[in-house]
Amino acid sequence: MTIATFDDVEAEFEALDDWDDRYRLLIDLGRALPQMPAALKTEATRVRGCASQVWLHPQADAAGRLHFAADSDAAIVKGLVALVLMLADDRAPAEIDTTEIRTRLDALGLSKHLSSNRTQGLASMVARIGDLAREAA
């Protein structure tokens, strides 16, 4: 199966029998993220509240849609970043709904299988996406 959308991830999660396979899927999603230029990995783009290093940098296109460069220094966390971006990238700031993002992520059952640090970090990523969308609006 080719993973292109969050719906694809949901289907794949449902098809996989155990969390080791789901973690491998998350790691693969993280590996597929475009490389973030080192110059964008600054204190200003770092997400606070994550135990791992996470960076998010928004860029608006001519139509006003936000595109995010993102990275993490931890493989599973980078996969979580990829999940969040599937739900936020290439949208107008007003279309980025953090409540919907949290609901869709919760449906994957992540909070039951991630450490409390990773769960908090995921919440921090979603909150930061919301902040960036509000700033861009």
C-alpha positions as CSV (number, residue, x, y, z in Angstrom):
1,M,0.0,0.0,0.0
2,T,1.2,3.5,-0.8
3,I,0.8,5.9,2.0
4,A,-0.2,9.3,0.6
5,T,-3.0,10.6,2.9
6,F,-4.0,10.4,6.5
7,D,-6.9,8.1,5.4
8,D,-4.3,5.7,4.0
9,V,-2.5,5.8,7.4
10,E,-5.8,5.0,9.1
11,A,-6.5,2.1,6.8
12,E,-2.9,0.8,7.2
13,F,-3.1,1.1,11.0
14,E,-6.3,-0.9,11.0
15,A,-4.8,-3.6,8.8
16,L,-1.6,-4.0,10.9
17,D,-1.9,-6.5,13.8
18,D,0.6,-5.1,16.3
19,W,2.2,-1.9,17.5
20,D,5.7,-2.9,16.4
21,D,4.4,-2.8,12.8
22,R,2.6,0.5,13.4
23,Y,5.8,2.0,14.9
24,R,7.7,0.9,11.8
25,L,5.0,2.6,9.7
26,L,5.5,5.8,11.7
27,I,9.3,5.6,11.2
28,D,8.8,5.1,7.4
29,L,6.5,8.1,7.3
30,G,9.1,10.2,9.0
31,R,11.8,9.0,6.6
32,A,9.6,10.1,3.7
33,L,9.4,13.8,4.9
34,P,11.3,16.2,2.7
35,Q,14.6,17.2,4.3
36,M,14.3,20.4,6.2
37,P,17.2,22.8,5.4
38,A,19.5,23.1,8.4
39,A,19.2,26.9,8.2
40,L,15.5,26.6,9.2
41,K,16.3,24.6,12.4
42,T,16.5,27.5,14.7
43,E,15.3,28.4,18.2
44,A,12.4,30.2,16.6
45,T,11.2,27.2,14.7
46,R,11.7,24.7,17.6
47,V,8.6,23.3,19.1
48,R,8.5,23.8,22.9
49,G,7.1,20.9,25.0
50,C,8.7,18.1,23.1
51,A,11.3,15.9,24.7
52,S,12.9,15.3,21.3
53,Q,14.0,18.2,19.1
54,V,11.2,19.1,16.7
55,W,11.2,22.0,14.2
56,L,8.3,23.5,12.2
57,H,8.6,26.3,9.7
58,P,5.6,27.6,7.8
59,Q,5.7,29.1,4.4
60,A,2.6,30.6,2.7
61,D,2.2,30.1,-1.1
62,A,0.7,32.7,-3.4
63,A,-2.8,31.5,-2.6
64,G,-2.2,31.8,1.1
65,R,-2.0,28.1,1.8
66,L,0.6,27.0,4.4
67,H,3.3,24.5,3.6
68,F,5.5,23.3,6.5
69,A,9.1,22.3,6.5
70,A,9.5,20.0,9.5
71,D,12.0,17.7,11.2
72,S,12.8,15.9,14.4
73,D,15.9,14.2,15.8
74,A,13.9,11.1,16.8
75,A,12.6,8.6,14.2
76,I,9.2,7.9,15.8
77,V,8.6,11.6,16.6
78,K,9.5,12.5,13.0
79,G,6.8,10.0,11.9
80,L,4.3,11.8,14.3
81,V,5.3,15.1,12.7
82,A,4.5,13.6,9.3
83,L,1.1,12.5,10.6
84,V,0.3,16.0,11.8
85,L,1.5,17.5,8.5
86,M,-0.9,15.2,6.6
87,L,-3.7,17.0,8.4
88,A,-2.4,20.5,8.2
89,D,-0.1,21.0,5.2
90,D,-1.3,22.7,2.0
91,R,-4.3,24.3,3.7
92,A,-5.3,27.9,4.2
93,P,-4.7,29.0,7.8
94,A,-8.5,29.2,8.5
95,E,-8.8,25.6,7.3
96,I,-6.4,24.3,9.9
97,D,-8.5,22.9,12.7
98,T,-6.5,21.7,15.7
99,T,-9.6,20.0,17.2
100,E,-10.1,18.0,14.1
101,I,-6.3,17.1,14.0
102,R,-6.4,15.9,17.6
103,T,-9.6,13.9,17.0
104,R,-8.1,12.2,13.9
105,L,-4.9,11.4,15.7
106,D,-6.8,10.1,18.8
107,A,-8.7,7.7,16.5
108,L,-5.4,6.0,15.8
109,G,-5.0,5.0,19.5
110,L,-1.6,6.7,19.7
111,S,-2.0,8.0,23.3
112,K,-2.4,4.4,24.6
113,H,0.8,3.3,22.9
114,L,3.2,6.3,23.1
115,S,5.2,7.3,26.1
116,S,3.8,10.3,28.1
117,N,6.6,12.4,26.7
118,R,5.8,11.6,23.1
119,T,2.0,12.1,23.8
120,Q,2.8,15.5,25.3
121,G,5.1,16.3,22.4
122,L,2.4,15.4,19.9
123,A,0.0,17.8,21.6
124,S,2.7,20.5,21.5
125,M,3.2,20.0,17.8
126,V,-0.6,20.3,17.1
127,A,-0.8,23.4,19.3
128,R,2.2,24.9,17.5
129,I,0.6,24.3,14.1
130,G,-2.5,26.1,15.4
131,D,-0.4,29.0,16.6
132,L,1.3,29.3,13.3
133,A,-2.0,29.1,11.4
134,R,-3.4,31.9,13.6
135,E,-0.3,34.0,13.1
136,A,-0.6,33.6,9.3
137,A,-4.3,34.4,9.2
